[in-house]
C-alpha cells in the first residue's frame, strides 16, 4: 500500500515536469508585416504557417501579425535585429538601408522581362544577394515576385517632362529618391498607410507601385492615371532572425524551409491571378492606363546607372544580372 502511494505521489510530482517539458518543446514564431490580409503575400504566408503546423504536428507554429500591427518594414527589421521579433516581410527597397546590395533591384530597367527577373531572383545571382543579409542579423528564406512598379498620378504623365514639380511618394532610399529627382519630380517619403489621404488632399501628386497594390489600396479612387513606365521590378522577401534560426533544430529548419519554398510557388500563382483581376477592376472604376515610350525615362536616369557603376560590388552584381538576360 505504501509502495502504491509512493508511485502515485511520484507520478503526480513528475507529471507537471513532463507537461512543462512538452510545452517547452513547442515553438511559436512571431511574424509581423504591413500588408492587409487580402494581399497575396499574406495569403502565401498564411498557407506556409498552416503547412508548418501540420508537418510539425503542432510543435512549430507561426503567429502572424498583419496590417502593420508592429510597424512598417523598417521597424519590424529593427525588431528582428533587437531579438524582439522572429520573422517579417520586406521589399528589396526597404532592405537596402540594411544591406546595400539590395539597391540593385532599384536600378531602373534592369530586367528584360518577367522571365529574366525570375531567373535572377530564384537563381544563383538572387541567392548571392540574399545571402548578404547574414551579417545583419537575419536570413532570407523566401523570395516573392511583386511585378513591375509604375507611376500613378492625379494627372496624365507621358514623359519625364510631365513630372516636373510633381511630389511623388516613394519608399525612401538614396536610389529611389534620386530616381524621382532625375525624372523632374520631388520624392515624398510618407508612410504607406497615409498615401490615400495625401493624394486626396493634394499633399502629394502621385506615387509608384504595382497594379495590385494600386487597386487594393483604393488609390485608384484618388489617382485616376496609371502610367505603365515599369521602371523597376522590386521583389519581396521573407526574413527570419539569425538568432531564431540558430535556436531551431534541424527538423524544424527543414520543415520551415520546405514550407517557405512552397509559399514562393503559391504566391506566384496568386500573383498572376491578382494582376489580371486588379487591372480589370481598376479599369471598371475609371482608371486610365497610359502606355509610354520608355526611352526618355531610361535616358533621364542615365546618371543613376553611372552611380551604380562607381561601386565595384554593385557593378559586378548588375553585370551578373545582365548576363542572365534573354536579349
N, C-alpha and C positions, 0 to 999 in steps of 0.2 A: 504493500500500500504506500509506504514511504517512498519506494522507488518510483512508483507511478506518479506520485505528486511531484517528485523531483524532475521527472521527464517533462511533465506538463508545464511546470514552472520554468524549465529551461527553454521550452518551445516558445512560451509567452514572452520571455526576455529576448530570444533570438529573432522572433518574427518581425518586430519593428526594425531591427537591423537589416534583415533581408529586404523588407519593403523599401527601406531607405536606400539600400544599395541598388535596387531595381530602379528607383526613382532617379538616382544619380546617373544611371546608365542612359536614361532618356535625354536627348539633346534637342533643344529648341533654338533655332537660329532666327534672329530678328532681321527682316529685310524691309527697308523703307525706300520709297521712291516718290516722285512728284507727279505721276501720271494718274489720270482718272481710271476707274475700274473697267470702263468700256474700251480702253486703249488695248491694242493687240499685244503690246509688250506685257502689260499687266496680265492679260489672259494667258500668255505663254508662261509667265512666272507662276500663276495660279495652277496651271497644269503641271508644271515642274514640282511644285510643293506637294501636290496630290501624289505624283509618282514617287517622290522621295519617302513620303509617309507609308505608302503601300509596300514599297520594296524593302523598307527597313522594319516592317511590322510595327510601326509606330514608335520606334526607338529614335528616329531622326525626324524632326519636324521643322517646317519653316513657317513662321508667323509673318504675314505681310501687312505693312502699314502703308497704304497708298495715299494719293492725293496730297502730298506734301505735309503729312502729319508731323514729320520730324524735320521739316525744312526742305530747301531745294537741294540740288545735287552737290553744290559746294559744301553745304552744311553736313549732308549725310556722309560725304567722303571724309570730312574732318572728324565726324563722329567715329568712323571706322578707324582712322589713324589714332584716335584717342581711346580706342578699345571700348567704345560705348555702343557700337552697332556692329552687326556681323556682315551684312550684305546690302548693296544698293545698286541702282541702275544709273548710269551716267553716259552722256554722249561724249564723243571724242573731243568736241569743243570744250566741254566742261572739264575734261580731264587734262586738257592742255596746260592748265595752271599748275598741275602737279607733276606731269610728265611731258616734257616739251615735244617729244616725238609725235604725240597725237596731233600736233599742229598740221601735219601733212594732209590730214583729211579736210582742213580748212583751205587748202591750196585749191583755188578755183579751176574748174575744167580739167581735173587731173585724170579722170577716167573716161575711156572711150564710150562705154555703155554699161548697162547693168551687169552683163556677163563679166566684163573686165573688173568691175567693182567687187563682185562676189568672189572672183578668182583670187583677188588680193586679200580680201577680208578673211576668207576661210582657208587661205593657203599659207605657205611658209613666210611670206612677207608680213601678212597680218599677224601671225604668231610672233614674229620677231618684234613687232611694235608692241603687241600686248604684253610680252614678257618684260618690257621695260618698267612695268609697274612694281615689280617685286622689291625694288629699293625704296618704294614709297609706302610700304606697309600694307599693300593689298595685291591680290592676284585676279586676273581676268579669267572667268570660267565659261563665259558665253558671249557671243557677238551677235548683234541683231541688225538687220537691214532697216533703213529709215528713208529709203527713196532718195530723191533729189530735193534740195532746198531751193526755193524760188522766192521772189519778192511778191508781196501783195500790198495793195495800197488803196487809198480813197480816190485816187485819180489814175488814169491810164499812164503806163510807162512803156515807151517803145525803144528807148536808148538811154545811155548814161546821162545824156544832156537833160532828159526829163526829170532826173533825180536831183537836180541842183537845188540845194537848200532843204531837201526833204529830211525829216527826222525819222530814222529807221531803227526799230527795236532789234537788237541783236543779243546773242549770248556773248557777253563782253570778254574778248580776249584780244591781245595785241594784233593777231591776224585778222579777226573779223572786224575789229574797229577800223583797221587800215583799209580793208576791202570796201567798206562803206564810204570812207573818205575819198578813195580813188575813184569811186563812181559818183562823186559830187554831192554825196549825202552827209548827214551828221549821225553818227552812231548814238543810240539811246539805250543804255544798259538797264532797262527797268525789269522788275520781276515778271516772269511769265504769266502769273495769275492776274496781273494788272493790265495786260495788253488790251483786252476788250474795252475797258473803261477809258484807257489812254487814247485809243483810236476814236472812241465815241465822243470824247471831249476835245479832241484835236491836240492833245499833248504830243502825240506822235502822228506821222502821216502814213506810216506803213510798218511792215515787219517782214520777216522771211522765215519760211518753214516749208515742210512738205504738205501735200494736199490733204491727207487725213487729219493732220493737226489743225490746219486751216479750217476745215469743215467741222470737226468735232468740238473745237473751242468756240464755235459760232462767230469767229472773227469775220466770216463771210457776210455777216449781217451789217458790219460797220466798215468793211473794206471790200468793196464790190469788184475789184480788179485783181486777178491773179496772173502775174507775169511769168510765163514759163521760160525764164532765162536759165534755170537749172545750174546755178553757179557752183554748188558743192554737193557732194554725197557724204554725209556725216553719219557714221554708224553709232548705235547704242551698245553699251557693254554692261554685262552683269559682273560685278566685282565682289570679292569676299576678302575679309580681313585676313592678313597673313597669320596673325595670332590665332584666329578662329580655325583656319585651315590646319595649322600645326597641331591643334588640340584634337582634331578628328582622327579616328583610327582609319586604317587602310580601307576597310569595308565601307565606312561612312563616306570617305572621299570618293571611292569608286561609284557608289550609288548617286552621290551628288553630281559628279562629272557626267555620268550617263544621262541623268535627268536633264542636266543643263544642255547637253548636246541635242537631246530630243526637243527641248524647248526652242532651240535655234530653228530646227526644221519646221516645227509647228508655227512659229512666228512668221516665217517666210510665206507659208501658205495663207495665213490670216492676213498678212500684209497685202499680198496681191489682190485678195478679195476686197479689202478695205479701200484700197486706192480707187478701184473701179466704182465702188459704191459711193465713196465720198465725192468723187468728181461729178457723178450723176446727180447727187443730192445738191451740191453747190450750184450746179447749172440750173436746177429747178428753182432754187431760191434767188436767182438773179445774178449770179457771178458771171462776169465776162472773162474768159480765159484768153490771154494775149500771147501769141507766138511772136518771138523776137529774133532778129538776126544776132547771133551770139558773138560775132566777130568784134563789134565795137566794145562789148563788155570785156572780152579777152584782152583787147588792145589796151584798154584803160587800166587793166590790172597787171600790166607788164612789170611795174616796179615791185609788186608783191613776189613775182617769180624770182626777181633778182635778189630780193631779201632772203628767200629760201636758199638760193644758190650760195650765199655767203657762209652758210653753216654747213660744213663738210658732211656732218652726220645726217642732217635733213636732206641735203642734196643727194646723198647716197641712197637714202630710202626712196626718194622720189624717182630716181633713175631705175631702181628695182621695180617700182610700181609701173613705170612706163614700159619696162621690158616685158611685163606680163600682158600688155595691151593686145587688142585684136586688129589694130590698124597699122 
